Amino acid sequence: MKPRVIMVNENDKIIGMKLYKDIDFPNEIYRVSRVWITDREGNSLLQKRNPEMRFHAGLWACAAAGTNDEGETYESNIIKEAKEEIGIDLDPACLKRVKKTLERNSGRNVWCTYFEYQLRDVMPTIVKDVTEVAETKWFNPGELKELLKTDPEIFTPDIAGFVS
């Protein structure tokens, strides 16, 4: 059985649970978690979303993201999503919560908590879930800044908030 999604109000208070397919996207709010992964040199891992995804199809996005299911916290959700989408085990002690915002874009409303995660040692092997992720790539800071200037349409709207 598919898990139910945590539905929330304008203040991020839980008001119920629904199957994802039953969400009234323009009118209801649910929770999402995202993680920005960097290495020790400041390179950022991004994923290109599968072209079949409902939202932001085919765009470069943060390393992992996902809808919070019943019983999950923002933290437990992003740890699960990183493992499922790109095969990386995140150490909860190294996960840094950086912001939480109510986002209204692409025909949906979400309370989103953003995390940052810096890899400490050995670079992990990326194992992508092809149903969600078309491609992964490490971007150096200069390359990412330049692409955001010249080709912003290839990125999800949240990417600019991570690049300084």
N, C-alpha and C positions, 0 to 999 in steps of 0.2 A: 504494500500500500504506500502511496506517495505521502511524504510528510506534509503537514500543514504549515503555512507561512504565518509568521507573527504579524498581526495587523495592529496598527497603533493610531493614536490621534495626533493632533497638531503639536502636542507637548511630549510626544514619544512615550505615551502611556499605553500599555497593552489593553486593547479593547476586544480582542478575539483572535480566532485562527481561521484560515481559509486555505483551500487548495489553491495553488498558484493559478491554475486555469480559470478559477472563479473570481479572481480579483478584478474589480472595476477600475482599471488602470488610471483613467483620467480623474477619478473621484476618491479613491481610497489610498491610504498611506501604509507602507510596509517598511521593514528594516533591511538594510544592506550593509555589508562590511567590505572594505577595500584595503589592500596592503601594497605599499611601495617598497620594493626590495632593492637595496644597493649593495655593492661590494666595497672593499676597503679603499679602492681607488675612486669611488664616487660614481661608478657606472650604474645605470639603472636597468633592471630587468623589466621589460614590457611584454605583454602578450597581444597578439593580433586576434581579435575575436572571430570565431567561426562566422562565415558569411550567412549562415542560416539562423543565427541568434535573433531573438525578437527585438532586443534593444542594442544599439551601437554595433550592428553587424559589420564585420570586416574592418573595424577601426582598431588602432593601437590603444591599449588600455593599460592600467597598472598591472602588476604581476599577477594578482589574483583578486577576485571579488565574488560575492555571492549573497543570495537572499537568506535571511535568518529564518530557520525553521523552528517550529515549536520546541521549547526546551533549551534552545541555544542562547548563549550570550553573544554579544558582538565579537568578543575574543575567541570563544570556542568555535564560532562560525568561520572566522578567517583562518584559523589553524586548519580546520577541516577542508576549506576551499583551496588553500595553498597545496595541500597534499593531493586532493582530487584533481585539480586543474593542471598543476605543473610538477607534481611529485616532490615538493620540498616540505620537509618536516620543520616547522617553525618552533623554536624554543620559546615558550610563553614568557620566560624571564627576560628575553631580549626584544619582545614585542612592545613598541612604544605607541601609545594612543596619542594622535596629534590633533585631531579635530572631529567635531560632530556637527553635521549640518542637515537642515531640511532642504532637499533638492527637488525642484519641480522642472523637469526637462524631459524631452523625448517622449512626451505623452504619459509620463508616470510621476508619482510622488513617492519619495523615499526619505526616511531618516537614515543617514549614512554616517558611520563611524570610520574614520581613516586611521590606518596604522602605518608606521614605518618600521622597517626591519633591516638591519645591516648584517650581512654575512660576516662571520668572524674569521673563519679559517678556509678550509678547502671549498672550492667552488662545487656546488652540487650538480649532479646530472639532472637535466631538465627532462621530465617525462610528461608530455602534454596529453591532455584528454582531448582528442580530436573532435569530439562532439561539441566542445565549447571553445577550444583554442586552435586556431589555424597555424600559428607560428609564434615562436618566442625569439627575442633578440635582446642582447645587451647593448645599450646606447651610452656613449660617453657624454658627459655634460654639455660640451660644446656642440656636438652633433644634435642632441635633443633640443637645445635652445634654438639652433638654426632652423631645424625642421618645424618647430612651433611657430617661427616667424614666416617661413616660406610656404609651408603646407599644413596649416592648423586643422584643416578639414580631415586629415587622416587620423586624428586623435579623438578620443572621447573627451567630453567637456571638462572633466575633472583633472586632466593631466597638467594643464597650465598651473594649477594650484600647488603642484609638487616641485615644479622647476623654478629655481630662483635666478 
